[in-house]
């Protein structure tokens, strides 16, 4: 099932950036074994509220389609289990702090000698080189240091504002998955694996392409503009008589059609708004002219009229509205999946569609240690060995509740 069926991935990641990467691979068919630490498990198990039944909604979202085992890599038995998993793996993904994998004996240099075909992917706060390579990173820090928080917000003199979505975490995960697939393509041609790495900082920086282009060209740092675009206008949110909508009248064709809908053809010849550059240079006046007109009628009227003449537009939805939108449902971006203890639960669907090898959300997120015994058995550990590993504290199996530390 899926274009990556048969690809074996050892997932040593936690929280969001790394799990986003392995989620993408799993949804496209890869066999992902998620390894959680003993005794606490993944930190997202404690990002509460909310819960679905007795399980954290955050963990359920990020870890569907994965088999879950619990290992203590600091024990001889835990290290032995991981080495056996790696021996037949195609990909290892980790997002531990700087130097942790090396201390455990599982750094890239340690593994590549025996496994030259292994694709080893690392996600970190700032990358493995440079003056900040030893720093830990979080999405908040990446958004701040990348410049994103300096141009997000309602006004140029306002306080710094973080994007509501964890931009750098999710983008880093997608970049890591892209890098893994590029490395896998190289391996298919050469037989050799390689070290793939990216960071939250770089993931945040690539989200600034437009603002970086402006800064590099002008040596002036862009400031916050609300929902407006730094290069095109009108391209922003407007308040109708009942709620907010967005209008993408950015190019000249769409600008003129927007004026047609608004019944304001005189603005086409207004010297302040004649060209895109004119409109950007007089953005506040443009906003005032258009806002006054949009407030005269309800959103439904404007959206229907704009859509009829081909101007990109849409309502400003809240999250529940977005998830129940007919397009969301038609594209299977909200799906039901069977969870081992909760029954049917809802989760996000696969955003990449394939005509020949469709991916699928097949299983819910694992319970803590749910697949420890079955995975160990499939890798050649007999029942006595598994029992010995449990006594050592090297593994934890199904039915053992994680213990929150701190």
N, C-alpha and C positions, 0 to 999 in steps of 0.2 A: 504494500500500500504506500503510494507516494514515490516520488522520484529518487529519494534517498534510502529506499528500502534496502536493508543489508548493511548500511553504514553503522558501525559500532562506535558509540560515543561514551566515554567516561566523564561524567559531569561532577566536578568538585566545586561548583559555584554555589553562591548563596545570595540572598536578598533579591536584586533585580537585574543588573546589567548582564551578568553571566547567565542567570536563568532565562532572560529574554533570548539570548543567543541559542541556548540548548532547546528552548521552546520552539524556536523557528525550525531547527533541525528535526526535532521530534515530530512536529506537525507535518513535515515533508517526508516522513516515513523512517527517519533514523531510529535505531534502537538505542535509547538513552538510558543509562544507569545513573541515577542521581544518588550521590553519596552525601549523607548528612552526618554531622559530627555527633559524637556521644559526649554528654548525655542530653544536650539541649535541642539538637536538630537545627534546621534553618531558622534564622532570625525572623523570617516572615510568619512563622507559626505564632509569633507573639505580637504582631502588628494588629492590635485590637482597639476598639471594635472596627468592623462587625465580624460576626461569625455566621457560618451556615451550619446549623446544628452545633456540633462541638469543634468544628474546624474553622481556622482563620480564612476569611474570604481572600486575603492577599496571597496566602500560600496556594489556595485552590486555583487562583487565576494563573499563576506563573509556572505551575508544575504538572499540568495535565500531560498525558501521553508519555510519562516517564516512569520507569521502575525505580522504586526507592529502597535503598539499603542504608543502614547506619553502621559506621566504622569509627574506631578510634585509631587514627594513623600514627599515634605516638606509641602504640603497643606493637610488639613484634608480630603478633597475629594480624593486626589491622594492616600493617605494612605488607605482610605476605599476601593478604587478600588483594590489595590494590595492585601489587606487582603482577599477580596472575590475571587480573582484569586487563591491565595495560598490555600484556603480552599478545592479546588477540584484538586489541582496540585499533580503530583507525584514527580516532581523534580523542585527545584529552583537553578539557577546558577547565581552567581554574581562575579564580579571582581573589586569591589570598593576598594578604599584605606583603609588602616587599620583603624578599628573603625567606619567607615561610616555607615554600616548596623546596628550596635548596637545603634548609635545615632538616627537613624531613627526609631528604635523600631522593626527592622526586623532581628536582630541577630539570630543565631541558637538557643541559649538558650531561646529567646523570643518565637520562633515559635514552637519548638519541644514539648512544654507543651501541646499545643492545637492540634498539628499535628504530633503525634509520628511516623507516617508512611512516613513523608516527607523525601526525599533525598535532602540534602542541600549541594551544591557544591560551594566551594570558590577557586578562582584562585588569586594569589597575586605575588608580586615580589620575596619574600623570605620565604613565609609560615607564619603560625600563631604562631610559637614558635621560640625560639632562639634569639640571640642578635640583629639580623637585622629585626625582625618581624614588626617593625614600619616603615621600609623604603619602599618607593615606588620603583618599578622596571620597567625596560625596557629591551627589547631584547639585545640591545647594552651592557648594564651593565651586564646582565646575561652571555653573551658570554665572556665578559672580565673577570669576577670574577670566572667563571667556569674553566678557563684555555684554552678555545677554541681559543682565539685570540693569545695565546702564541705559538701555534703549527700550525697555519694557515698562509700560505704565501709561498713565493718562496724559502726562504733560512733561515737557523737558526739564522743568525745575522741581519735579516731584521726587519722592523717595525711590530707591531701587526696588524693583519688583521682580519676583521670580515667576517664570512661566508656570502655570498651574500644573501641567503635566511634567513628570520627571524626565525632561528632555534628553539630558546627557546619558542617563541610565539606559533608556530604551534605544537611543541612537547607537550607543556603544555596543549593545547587544546585536543590533542589526549589522553594524559594521563588522563585528567579530564573525558573525555567520557568513557574511559575504567573503571575508578573508579566508575562512576555513574552506569554503567551496572553491575559491580560486586556488588555494594550496592543494586541494583534492584534485582539481583539474591538472595541475602541474605533476602531481604524483602519478596520475594515470598515464602521463607521457614519459615520466622519468623514473618512476619507481621510488622516488625519495620524498620524504616528508620535510617539514620545516617548522620553524617557530613563527607563529602569527601572533601579533599583539596590537592592542589599541588601548585607548584610555578614555575616561570620562571627559578629561580636558579637551582632547582632540575631537571627541564626539560633539561637545558643545561648540567648539570653534567652527566645525563644518556647518553648523546651523546658522552661521553668521555671514554666509556668502554675500548677500546684498549689502549688509552694513560694512563688511570688510572691504568690498569693492569701493564703496564710497570713501571709507577712511584712507585706503591706499591711494586713491586718485586725488583726494583733496587735502589730506593731512588734517582733516577735521573729524572728530568723533561724532557719529550720529547720536541723537537724543530720542527720548520717548515721544511717540506720536499717537498714542492711543491705538485704535484699530487701523489707522491709516497706513498706507504703503510708503516706503521711503523713496520710491522711484516713479510711481504711477498714481494718477488721480482722475476720477474718484474711484477709490478701491478701499472701502471701509464699511463700518456699521453706521446705519442711520435709524433714527427712531421714527416709526410710523405712529399712527394715532393710538394703537393698542399695544405694540411690542416692537422689538428691534429686528431689523433685517440687515443683511449685508448685500452690497452692490459692487460688482466688478466691472465698472464702466471705464476701464483703464486705457484701452487704446482708442484711437480717434473714432472708429466705427461705433464702438460701444458707447462712447461719450455722446455722440450725436443721437443714438437711439435712446439713451437715457433721457436726454432732453425732450425727445419726441413723446415719451411716456409721461414725463412731468408736465408737458404742455408749456415748456419754456424754451422755444426755439431761439429767442433773442439772446440767450446766453452763449450761443454758438459764435456770435460775432462780437461778444464782449472781449475787449483786448486783454482782460485779465485771464481769460480762460480759453483763448483760441487754440493753443497747442498744449501738448503734455507738459512741456517745460513751463509754460505760462501758468497752468493749473497748479503745478507743484510750487511755483514761486508765490502763488496767492492762495495757498491751501485753506487758510482760515476763512477768507472771504468766500471761497468755493463751498466749504462746509456750511457756512451760514445760509447761503443761497439755496442749497439743496435741502438742508435740514428743514427749513421753513416749509418747503413744498411737501416733503415726505410726511410731515406731521399732520397733513390735512386729511389723510385717508388711512384705512387700516392696512396691515401688512398683507393680508390676502389679496387685496386689490393690486397693490404694487407688484407683488411677486408674480401674479398671473400676467399682468401687463408687460413686465420686464421679460418674463420667459417667452411670451408670445413673439417679441421682437428679437429674441436671441441674446439678451444681455445676461451674463452669469449673475445669479443671485440666489439667496436662500434665507431661511429663518435662522435666528440665533437660538439654537436648541439648548435646553439643559440636558444633563446626561441621560435621564430617563426618556426624554423625547428622542434623543439621538439613537438610543438602543432599541426603541420601538418604531423607528422610522421604516416605512415600507422598503426603502432601498437597502437599509441595513439587513432587514430580514430576507429580502430577495437575494442578496449576496452571501447569505449564510454567515453573517458576522456575529450573530448570537445563536448559539447552538446548545442543545442538551447533550449531556454526557453522563454515563453511569459511573457513580462513585461507590467505592467498596462499602462504605458505611452509611452514606447519605442517600443512596438511590440516585435518581435523576437530578442533576444540578445544571444550572445555566453557566456558560462561559463564553469567551470570545472565540470567534471562528478564525480560520486561516485566511490571511489577506492576499495570498498569492494563489491564483487559479492555474491549473494545468489541464490541457485538453486530453492528454494521454495517460498521465500518471497523477491523478488528483490526490492531494493530501487530505487528511481527515483528523478531526479530534476523536480519538478512539477510546481513550480511557481517562478517568478522572485523576486528579493528583493523588499520589500514594499516601497512605497512612505512614506514620513514622516506623521505619523498619519493615514495612509491609512485605517487601520482596526479598529480604535478606536471605532467608533459607532457600527460596527457589533459585535465586541468582547464584548463590554459592554452590548449590547442587549442580546447576547447569555448567559451572566452571570446574567441576571435578572434585569438589569437597564432599566427603561422605558424611553420614549423620554423626559419627563419633568426632570427626574433625570439627564439624559445626558446633557441636555441644562443647567441645574444648575451647573454641574461640569465644563462645558465649560466657563460659566460666572465667576466661581471661579478661573479659570486658572489652575484647577487641571488636565484637559485633553486638548489635542489639536487633532482636527479631520482632515480628509482629506481636502485638499485645503489650509491648513495653512502652509505657508512656514517656514522652520526652520530659526532661526536667529542666525548667527554665533556670538559667544561671543569672544571678544578680537581680 
